């Protein structure tokens, strides 16, 4: 999975997953310029409106959380705490 973080296009992700991640990158960095045309390749790759909506929502929420954390001065988690949280999420998901 690290490969996907370093170079999405050369990773082992499916072409549909790569399309979605490139779209989410646009959501993250250029959301005012997203149009219906940006959705067409996603639909052609098999993504549903609901899946696209969830991807947009996840991106937006992470942006919100990061900005809230930064602005309120909440201390960052240690690398060890992030690893433990990642293992817990991988095993049980986000729902508790």
Backbone as XML, in Angstrom:
<?xml version="1.0"?>
<chain id="A" units="angstrom">
  <residue number="1" name="UNK">
    <atom name="N" x="0.822" y="-1.198" z="0.000"/>
    <atom name="CA" x="0.000" y="0.000" z="0.000"/>
    <atom name="C" x="0.865" y="1.261" z="0.000"/>
  </residue>
  <residue number="2" name="UNK">
    <atom name="N" x="2.068" y="1.200" z="0.564"/>
    <atom name="CA" x="2.956" y="2.355" z="0.564"/>
    <atom name="C" x="3.184" y="2.855" z="-0.851"/>
  </residue>
  <residue number="3" name="UNK">
    <atom name="N" x="3.233" y="1.923" z="-1.788"/>
    <atom name="CA" x="3.457" y="2.275" z="-3.192"/>
    <atom name="C" x="2.385" y="3.259" z="-3.667"/>
  </residue>
  <residue number="4" name="UNK">
    <atom name="N" x="1.161" y="3.050" z="-3.236"/>
    <atom name="CA" x="0.072" y="3.946" z="-3.633"/>
    <atom name="C" x="0.269" y="5.347" z="-3.062"/>
  </residue>
  <residue number="5" name="UNK">
    <atom name="N" x="0.852" y="5.444" z="-1.881"/>
    <atom name="CA" x="1.108" y="6.748" z="-1.282"/>
    <atom name="C" x="2.225" y="7.484" z="-2.000"/>
  </residue>
  <residue number="6" name="UNK">
    <atom name="N" x="3.178" y="6.728" z="-2.512"/>
    <atom name="CA" x="4.336" y="7.337" z="-3.167"/>
    <atom name="C" x="4.091" y="7.656" z="-4.636"/>
  </residue>
  <residue number="7" name="UNK">
    <atom name="N" x="3.350" y="6.799" z="-5.317"/>
    <atom name="CA" x="3.088" y="7.006" z="-6.749"/>
    <atom name="C" x="1.837" y="6.226" z="-7.133"/>
  </residue>
  <residue number="8" name="UNK">
    <atom name="N" x="0.712" y="6.902" z="-7.069"/>
    <atom name="CA" x="-0.573" y="6.250" z="-7.349"/>
    <atom name="C" x="-0.549" y="5.561" z="-8.710"/>
  </residue>
  <residue number="9" name="UNK">
    <atom name="N" x="-0.063" y="6.243" z="-9.723"/>
    <atom name="CA" x="-0.150" y="5.717" z="-11.085"/>
    <atom name="C" x="0.682" y="4.458" z="-11.303"/>
  </residue>
  <residue number="10" name="UNK">
    <atom name="N" x="1.748" y="4.300" z="-10.552"/>
    <atom name="CA" x="2.590" y="3.116" z="-10.704"/>
    <atom name="C" x="2.271" y="2.042" z="-9.665"/>
  </residue>
  <residue number="11" name="UNK">
    <atom name="N" x="1.266" y="2.285" z="-8.837"/>
    <atom name="CA" x="0.902" y="1.338" z="-7.787"/>
    <atom name="C" x="0.109" y="0.165" z="-8.361"/>
  </residue>
  <residue number="12" name="UNK">
    <atom name="N" x="-0.140" y="-0.802" z="-7.512"/>
    <atom name="CA" x="-0.905" y="-1.984" z="-7.923"/>
    <atom name="C" x="-2.415" y="-1.791" z="-7.772"/>
  </residue>
  <residue number="13" name="UNK">
    <atom name="N" x="-2.842" y="-0.584" z="-7.459"/>
    <atom name="CA" x="-4.279" y="-0.308" z="-7.378"/>
    <atom name="C" x="-4.916" y="-0.510" z="-8.749"/>
  </residue>
  <residue number="14" name="UNK">
    <atom name="N" x="-6.212" y="-0.778" z="-8.740"/>
    <atom name="CA" x="-6.930" y="-0.907" z="-10.009"/>
    <atom name="C" x="-7.034" y="0.456" z="-10.685"/>
  </residue>
  <residue number="15" name="UNK">
    <atom name="N" x="-7.304" y="0.446" z="-11.958"/>
    <atom name="CA" x="-7.454" y="1.721" z="-12.667"/>
    <atom name="C" x="-8.620" y="2.524" z="-12.093"/>
  </residue>
  <residue number="16" name="UNK">
    <atom name="N" x="-9.680" y="1.847" z="-11.667"/>
    <atom name="CA" x="-10.820" y="2.536" z="-11.065"/>
    <atom name="C" x="-10.414" y="3.201" z="-9.744"/>
  </residue>
  <residue number="17" name="UNK">
    <atom name="N" x="-9.623" y="2.510" z="-8.933"/>
    <atom name="CA" x="-9.163" y="3.086" z="-7.671"/>
    <atom name="C" x="-8.252" y="4.284" z="-7.920"/>
  </residue>
  <residue number="18" name="UNK">
    <atom name="N" x="-7.395" y="4.190" z="-8.917"/>
    <atom name="CA" x="-6.510" y="5.305" z="-9.259"/>
    <atom name="C" x="-7.324" y="6.525" z="-9.692"/>
  </residue>
  <residue number="19" name="UNK">
    <atom name="N" x="-8.355" y="6.299" z="-10.494"/>
    <atom name="CA" x="-9.224" y="7.401" z="-10.917"/>
    <atom name="C" x="-9.851" y="8.090" z="-9.711"/>
  </residue>
  <residue number="20" name="UNK">
    <atom name="N" x="-10.340" y="7.276" z="-8.782"/>
    <atom name="CA" x="-10.984" y="7.841" z="-7.603"/>
    <atom name="C" x="-9.997" y="8.639" z="-6.773"/>
  </residue>
  <residue number="21" name="UNK">
    <atom name="N" x="-8.794" y="8.133" z="-6.595"/>
    <atom name="CA" x="-7.811" y="8.863" z="-5.801"/>
    <atom name="C" x="-7.372" y="10.153" z="-6.480"/>
  </residue>
  <residue number="22" name="UNK">
    <atom name="N" x="-7.276" y="10.159" z="-7.786"/>
    <atom name="CA" x="-6.967" y="11.410" z="-8.494"/>
    <atom name="C" x="-8.125" y="12.403" z="-8.337"/>
  </residue>
  <residue number="23" name="UNK">
    <atom name="N" x="-9.345" y="11.901" z="-8.373"/>
    <atom name="CA" x="-10.501" y="12.766" z="-8.160"/>
    <atom name="C" x="-10.476" y="13.349" z="-6.736"/>
  </residue>
  <residue number="24" name="UNK">
    <atom name="N" x="-10.203" y="12.505" z="-5.746"/>
    <atom name="CA" x="-10.143" y="12.980" z="-4.365"/>
    <atom name="C" x="-9.026" y="14.014" z="-4.195"/>
  </residue>
  <residue number="25" name="UNK">
    <atom name="N" x="-7.930" y="13.847" z="-4.918"/>
    <atom name="CA" x="-6.871" y="14.854" z="-4.886"/>
    <atom name="C" x="-7.401" y="16.194" z="-5.391"/>
  </residue>
  <residue number="26" name="UNK">
    <atom name="N" x="-8.240" y="16.157" z="-6.419"/>
    <atom name="CA" x="-8.839" y="17.402" z="-6.924"/>
    <atom name="C" x="-9.810" y="17.971" z="-5.891"/>
  </residue>
  <residue number="27" name="UNK">
    <atom name="N" x="-10.568" y="17.100" z="-5.230"/>
    <atom name="CA" x="-11.458" y="17.558" z="-4.159"/>
    <atom name="C" x="-10.629" y="18.271" z="-3.095"/>
  </residue>
  <residue number="28" name="UNK">
    <atom name="N" x="-9.492" y="17.714" z="-2.771"/>
    <atom name="CA" x="-8.638" y="18.256" z="-1.720"/>
    <atom name="C" x="-7.975" y="19.575" z="-2.116"/>
  </residue>
  <residue number="29" name="UNK">
    <atom name="N" x="-7.576" y="19.706" z="-3.363"/>
    <atom name="CA" x="-6.780" y="20.866" z="-3.759"/>
    <atom name="C" x="-7.475" y="21.862" z="-4.696"/>
  </residue>
  <residue number="30" name="UNK">
    <atom name="N" x="-8.573" y="21.455" z="-5.327"/>
    <atom name="CA" x="-9.183" y="22.329" z="-6.337"/>
    <atom name="C" x="-10.702" y="22.154" z="-6.398"/>
  </residue>
  <residue number="31" name="UNK">
    <atom name="N" x="-11.322" y="21.988" z="-5.249"/>
    <atom name="CA" x="-12.759" y="21.678" z="-5.225"/>
    <atom name="C" x="-13.659" y="22.714" z="-5.896"/>
  </residue>
  <residue number="32" name="UNK">
    <atom name="N" x="-13.315" y="24.011" z="-5.901"/>
    <atom name="CA" x="-14.212" y="24.962" z="-6.567"/>
    <atom name="C" x="-14.363" y="24.711" z="-8.071"/>
  </residue>
  <residue number="33" name="UNK">
    <atom name="N" x="-13.428" y="23.983" z="-8.658"/>
    <atom name="CA" x="-13.466" y="23.764" z="-10.104"/>
    <atom name="C" x="-13.961" y="22.376" z="-10.503"/>
  </residue>
  <residue number="34" name="UNK">
    <atom name="N" x="-14.531" y="21.638" z="-9.565"/>
    <atom name="CA" x="-15.093" y="20.328" z="-9.901"/>
    <atom name="C" x="-16.423" y="20.530" z="-10.620"/>
  </residue>
  <residue number="35" name="UNK">
    <atom name="N" x="-16.583" y="19.794" z="-11.712"/>
    <atom name="CA" x="-17.820" y="19.858" z="-12.494"/>
    <atom name="C" x="-18.334" y="18.446" z="-12.739"/>
  </residue>
  <residue number="36" name="UNK">
    <atom name="N" x="-19.474" y="18.365" z="-13.375"/>
    <atom name="CA" x="-20.046" y="17.061" z="-13.735"/>
    <atom name="C" x="-19.090" y="16.273" z="-14.626"/>
  </residue>
  <residue number="37" name="UNK">
    <atom name="N" x="-18.286" y="16.976" z="-15.406"/>
    <atom name="CA" x="-17.323" y="16.296" z="-16.280"/>
    <atom name="C" x="-16.295" y="15.505" z="-15.479"/>
  </residue>
  <residue number="38" name="UNK">
    <atom name="N" x="-16.008" y="15.944" z="-14.257"/>
    <atom name="CA" x="-15.075" y="15.204" z="-13.403"/>
    <atom name="C" x="-15.656" y="13.871" z="-12.946"/>
  </residue>
  <residue number="39" name="UNK">
    <atom name="N" x="-16.968" y="13.765" z="-12.938"/>
    <atom name="CA" x="-17.636" y="12.538" z="-12.495"/>
    <atom name="C" x="-17.720" y="11.492" z="-13.608"/>
  </residue>
  <residue number="40" name="UNK">
    <atom name="N" x="-17.717" y="11.936" z="-14.843"/>
    <atom name="CA" x="-17.905" y="11.014" z="-15.969"/>
    <atom name="C" x="-16.909" y="9.862" z="-15.993"/>
  </residue>
  <residue number="41" name="UNK">
    <atom name="N" x="-15.594" y="10.105" z="-15.823"/>
    <atom name="CA" x="-14.665" y="8.968" z="-15.823"/>
    <atom name="C" x="-14.911" y="8.017" z="-14.646"/>
  </residue>
  <residue number="42" name="UNK">
    <atom name="N" x="-15.348" y="8.577" z="-13.520"/>
    <atom name="CA" x="-15.646" y="7.734" z="-12.362"/>
    <atom name="C" x="-16.833" y="6.830" z="-12.648"/>
  </residue>
  <residue number="43" name="UNK">
    <atom name="N" x="-17.880" y="7.393" z="-13.218"/>
    <atom name="CA" x="-19.045" y="6.584" z="-13.579"/>
    <atom name="C" x="-18.670" y="5.526" z="-14.619"/>
  </residue>
  <residue number="44" name="UNK">
    <atom name="N" x="-17.860" y="5.916" z="-15.588"/>
    <atom name="CA" x="-17.441" y="4.963" z="-16.631"/>
    <atom name="C" x="-16.626" y="3.818" z="-16.035"/>
  </residue>
  <residue number="45" name="UNK">
    <atom name="N" x="-15.921" y="4.098" z="-14.932"/>
    <atom name="CA" x="-15.111" y="3.066" z="-14.273"/>
    <atom name="C" x="-15.933" y="2.220" z="-13.309"/>
  </residue>
  <residue number="46" name="UNK">
    <atom name="N" x="-17.222" y="2.557" z="-13.163"/>
    <atom name="CA" x="-18.106" y="1.743" z="-12.330"/>
    <atom name="C" x="-18.445" y="2.320" z="-10.967"/>
  </residue>
  <residue number="47" name="UNK">
    <atom name="N" x="-17.928" y="3.497" z="-10.654"/>
    <atom name="CA" x="-18.252" y="4.115" z="-9.366"/>
    <atom name="C" x="-19.670" y="4.679" z="-9.401"/>
  </residue>
  <residue number="48" name="UNK">
    <atom name="N" x="-20.394" y="4.516" z="-8.311"/>
    <atom name="CA" x="-21.758" y="5.036" z="-8.212"/>
    <atom name="C" x="-21.726" y="6.443" z="-7.611"/>
  </residue>
  <residue number="49" name="UNK">
    <atom name="N" x="-22.835" y="7.155" z="-7.758"/>
    <atom name="CA" x="-22.935" y="8.484" z="-7.147"/>
    <atom name="C" x="-22.728" y="8.388" z="-5.637"/>
  </residue>
  <residue number="50" name="UNK">
    <atom name="N" x="-23.276" y="7.344" z="-5.019"/>
    <atom name="CA" x="-23.128" y="7.172" z="-3.569"/>
    <atom name="C" x="-21.654" y="6.992" z="-3.186"/>
  </residue>
  <residue number="51" name="UNK">
    <atom name="N" x="-20.918" y="6.197" z="-3.931"/>
    <atom name="CA" x="-19.505" y="5.992" z="-3.635"/>
    <atom name="C" x="-18.706" y="7.285" z="-3.826"/>
  </residue>
  <residue number="52" name="UNK">
    <atom name="N" x="-19.026" y="8.033" z="-4.859"/>
    <atom name="CA" x="-18.359" y="9.315" z="-5.094"/>
    <atom name="C" x="-18.674" y="10.272" z="-3.953"/>
  </residue>
  <residue number="53" name="UNK">
    <atom name="N" x="-19.921" y="10.310" z="-3.533"/>
    <atom name="CA" x="-20.337" y="11.158" z="-2.419"/>
    <atom name="C" x="-19.554" y="10.805" z="-1.159"/>
  </residue>
  <residue number="54" name="UNK">
    <atom name="N" x="-19.408" y="9.510" z="-0.873"/>
    <atom name="CA" x="-18.650" y="9.097" z="0.316"/>
    <atom name="C" x="-17.178" y="9.502" z="0.211"/>
  </residue>
  <residue number="55" name="UNK">
    <atom name="N" x="-16.589" y="9.407" z="-0.968"/>
    <atom name="CA" x="-15.196" y="9.815" z="-1.145"/>
    <atom name="C" x="-15.041" y="11.310" z="-0.899"/>
  </residue>
  <residue number="56" name="UNK">
    <atom name="N" x="-15.962" y="12.107" z="-1.437"/>
    <atom name="CA" x="-15.932" y="13.559" z="-1.214"/>
    <atom name="C" x="-16.095" y="13.853" z="0.274"/>
  </residue>
  <residue number="57" name="UNK">
    <atom name="N" x="-17.029" y="13.181" z="0.913"/>
    <atom name="CA" x="-17.308" y="13.406" z="2.327"/>
    <atom name="C" x="-16.108" y="13.045" z="3.194"/>
  </residue>
  <residue number="58" name="UNK">
    <atom name="N" x="-15.474" y="11.908" z="2.920"/>
    <atom name="CA" x="-14.297" y="11.502" z="3.703"/>
    <atom name="C" x="-13.179" y="12.525" z="3.553"/>
  </residue>
  <residue number="59" name="UNK">
    <atom name="N" x="-12.948" y="12.982" z="2.349"/>
    <atom name="CA" x="-11.907" y="13.985" z="2.099"/>
    <atom name="C" x="-12.233" y="15.277" z="2.849"/>
  </residue>
  <residue number="60" name="UNK">
    <atom name="N" x="-13.459" y="15.732" z="2.747"/>
    <atom name="CA" x="-13.866" y="16.976" z="3.404"/>
    <atom name="C" x="-13.756" y="16.868" z="4.922"/>
  </residue>
  <residue number="61" name="UNK">
    <atom name="N" x="-14.163" y="15.733" z="5.471"/>
    <atom name="CA" x="-14.091" y="15.569" z="6.922"/>
    <atom name="C" x="-12.653" y="15.542" z="7.423"/>
  </residue>
  <residue number="62" name="UNK">
    <atom name="N" x="-11.771" y="14.854" z="6.702"/>
    <atom name="CA" x="-10.373" y="14.841" z="7.116"/>
    <atom name="C" x="-9.777" y="16.244" z="7.043"/>
  </residue>
  <residue number="63" name="UNK">
    <atom name="N" x="-10.147" y="17.027" z="6.043"/>
    <atom name="CA" x="-9.691" y="18.413" z="5.968"/>
    <atom name="C" x="-10.201" y="19.207" z="7.165"/>
  </residue>
  <residue number="64" name="UNK">
    <atom name="N" x="-11.464" y="19.027" z="7.490"/>
    <atom name="CA" x="-12.042" y="19.712" z="8.649"/>
    <atom name="C" x="-11.302" y="19.329" z="9.924"/>
  </residue>
  <residue number="65" name="UNK">
    <atom name="N" x="-11.141" y="18.032" z="10.150"/>
    <atom name="CA" x="-10.483" y="17.576" z="11.374"/>
    <atom name="C" x="-9.060" y="18.120" z="11.471"/>
  </residue>
  <residue number="66" name="UNK">
    <atom name="N" x="-8.313" y="18.067" z="10.375"/>
    <atom name="CA" x="-6.934" y="18.550" z="10.398"/>
    <atom name="C" x="-6.875" y="20.039" z="10.708"/>
  </residue>
  <residue number="67" name="UNK">
    <atom name="N" x="-7.749" y="20.823" z="10.113"/>
    <atom name="CA" x="-7.753" y="22.251" z="10.374"/>
    <atom name="C" x="-8.193" y="22.558" z="11.806"/>
  </residue>
  <residue number="68" name="UNK">
    <atom name="N" x="-9.160" y="21.812" z="12.308"/>
    <atom name="CA" x="-9.626" y="21.997" z="13.678"/>
    <atom name="C" x="-8.503" y="21.671" z="14.655"/>
  </residue>
  <residue number="69" name="UNK">
    <atom name="N" x="-7.834" y="20.565" z="14.431"/>
    <atom name="CA" x="-6.714" y="20.164" z="15.287"/>
    <atom name="C" x="-5.624" y="21.234" z="15.261"/>
  </residue>
  <residue number="70" name="UNK">
    <atom name="N" x="-5.254" y="21.678" z="14.068"/>
    <atom name="CA" x="-4.209" y="22.691" z="13.940"/>
    <atom name="C" x="-4.587" y="23.979" z="14.657"/>
  </residue>
  <residue number="71" name="UNK">
    <atom name="N" x="-5.816" y="24.438" z="14.465"/>
    <atom name="CA" x="-6.234" y="25.732" z="15.006"/>
    <atom name="C" x="-6.471" y="25.707" z="16.510"/>
  </residue>
  <residue number="72" name="UNK">
    <atom name="N" x="-6.842" y="24.558" z="17.068"/>
    <atom name="CA" x="-7.134" y="24.492" z="18.497"/>
    <atom name="C" x="-5.923" y="24.129" z="19.333"/>
  </residue>
  <residue number="73" name="UNK">
    <atom name="N" x="-4.836" y="23.749" z="18.674"/>
    <atom name="CA" x="-3.621" y="23.427" z="19.416"/>
    <atom name="C" x="-3.614" y="22.050" z="20.039"/>
  </residue>
  <residue number="74" name="UNK">
    <atom name="N" x="-4.510" y="21.190" z="19.608"/>
    <atom name="CA" x="-4.503" y="19.818" z="20.119"/>
    <atom name="C" x="-3.181" y="19.177" z="19.717"/>
  </residue>
  <residue number="75" name="UNK">
    <atom name="N" x="-2.561" y="18.496" z="20.647"/>
    <atom name="CA" x="-1.266" y="17.885" z="20.384"/>
    <atom name="C" x="-1.390" y="16.713" z="19.423"/>
  </residue>
  <residue number="76" name="UNK">
    <atom name="N" x="-0.426" y="16.613" z="18.533"/>
    <atom name="CA" x="-0.392" y="15.509" z="17.570"/>
    <atom name="C" x="-0.114" y="14.203" z="18.300"/>
  </residue>
  <residue number="77" name="UNK">
    <atom name="N" x="-0.639" y="13.114" z="17.736"/>
    <atom name="CA" x="-0.360" y="11.788" z="18.278"/>
    <atom name="C" x="1.062" y="11.375" z="17.923"/>
  </residue>
  <residue number="78" name="UNK">
    <atom name="N" x="1.627" y="10.552" z="18.744"/>
    <atom name="CA" x="2.961" y="10.025" z="18.454"/>
    <atom name="C" x="2.869" y="9.032" z="17.293"/>
  </residue>
  <residue number="79" name="UNK">
    <atom name="N" x="4.009" y="8.737" z="16.690"/>
    <atom name="CA" x="4.039" y="7.731" z="15.622"/>
    <atom name="C" x="3.513" y="6.400" z="16.123"/>
  </residue>
  <residue number="80" name="UNK">
    <atom name="N" x="3.857" y="6.054" z="17.361"/>
    <atom name="CA" x="3.389" y="4.788" z="17.948"/>
    <atom name="C" x="1.861" y="4.776" z="18.084"/>
  </residue>
  <residue number="81" name="UNK">
    <atom name="N" x="1.290" y="5.884" z="18.512"/>
    <atom name="CA" x="-0.168" y="5.966" z="18.651"/>
    <atom name="C" x="-0.846" y="5.869" z="17.287"/>
  </residue>
  <residue number="82" name="UNK">
    <atom name="N" x="-0.263" y="6.488" z="16.264"/>
    <atom name="CA" x="-0.822" y="6.377" z="14.912"/>
    <atom name="C" x="-0.767" y="4.935" z="14.417"/>
  </residue>
  <residue number="83" name="UNK">
    <atom name="N" x="0.356" y="4.245" z="14.665"/>
    <atom name="CA" x="0.463" y="2.840" z="14.249"/>
    <atom name="C" x="-0.577" y="1.989" z="14.953"/>
  </residue>
  <residue number="84" name="UNK">
    <atom name="N" x="-0.751" y="2.198" z="16.258"/>
    <atom name="CA" x="-1.740" y="1.426" z="17.018"/>
    <atom name="C" x="-3.145" y="1.700" z="16.494"/>
  </residue>
  <residue number="85" name="UNK">
    <atom name="N" x="-3.442" y="2.962" z="16.224"/>
    <atom name="CA" x="-4.756" y="3.314" z="15.676"/>
    <atom name="C" x="-4.980" y="2.707" z="14.305"/>
  </residue>
  <residue number="86" name="UNK">
    <atom name="N" x="-3.935" y="2.713" z="13.467"/>
    <atom name="CA" x="-4.038" y="2.103" z="12.143"/>
    <atom name="C" x="-4.314" y="0.620" z="12.230"/>
  </residue>
  <residue number="87" name="UNK">
    <atom name="N" x="-3.629" y="-0.071" z="13.142"/>
    <atom name="CA" x="-3.855" y="-1.511" z="13.328"/>
    <atom name="C" x="-5.279" y="-1.774" z="13.818"/>
  </residue>
  <residue number="88" name="UNK">
    <atom name="N" x="-5.741" y="-0.943" z="14.758"/>
    <atom name="CA" x="-7.098" y="-1.106" z="15.278"/>
    <atom name="C" x="-8.134" y="-0.878" z="14.166"/>
  </residue>
  <residue number="89" name="UNK">
    <atom name="N" x="-7.940" y="0.171" z="13.364"/>
    <atom name="CA" x="-8.881" y="0.452" z="12.275"/>
    <atom name="C" x="-8.854" y="-0.646" z="11.221"/>
  </residue>
  <residue number="90" name="UNK">
    <atom name="N" x="-7.665" y="-1.199" z="10.944"/>
    <atom name="CA" x="-7.560" y="-2.284" z="9.964"/>
    <atom name="C" x="-8.294" y="-3.521" z="10.457"/>
  </residue>
  <residue number="91" name="UNK">
    <atom name="N" x="-8.248" y="-3.752" z="11.758"/>
    <atom name="CA" x="-8.888" y="-4.952" z="12.329"/>
    <atom name="C" x="-10.385" y="-4.785" z="12.537"/>
  </residue>
  <residue number="92" name="UNK">
    <atom name="N" x="-10.810" y="-3.578" z="12.941"/>
    <atom name="CA" x="-12.218" y="-3.408" z="13.316"/>
    <atom name="C" x="-12.956" y="-2.343" z="12.533"/>
  </residue>
  <residue number="93" name="UNK">
    <atom name="N" x="-12.251" y="-1.606" z="11.682"/>
    <atom name="CA" x="-12.879" y="-0.521" z="10.947"/>
    <atom name="C" x="-13.012" y="0.718" z="11.826"/>
  </residue>
  <residue number="94" name="UNK">
    <atom name="N" x="-13.701" y="1.721" z="11.318"/>
    <atom name="CA" x="-13.855" y="2.972" z="12.050"/>
    <atom name="C" x="-15.018" y="2.937" z="13.038"/>
  </residue>
  <residue number="95" name="UNK">
    <atom name="N" x="-15.945" y="2.031" z="12.831"/>
    <atom name="CA" x="-17.129" y="1.952" z="13.686"/>
    <atom name="C" x="-16.768" y="1.238" z="14.981"/>
  </residue>
  <residue number="96" name="UNK">
    <atom name="N" x="-17.151" y="1.840" z="16.073"/>
    <atom name="CA" x="-16.865" y="1.206" z="17.375"/>
    <atom name="C" x="-18.133" y="0.982" z="18.129"/>
  </residue>
</chain>
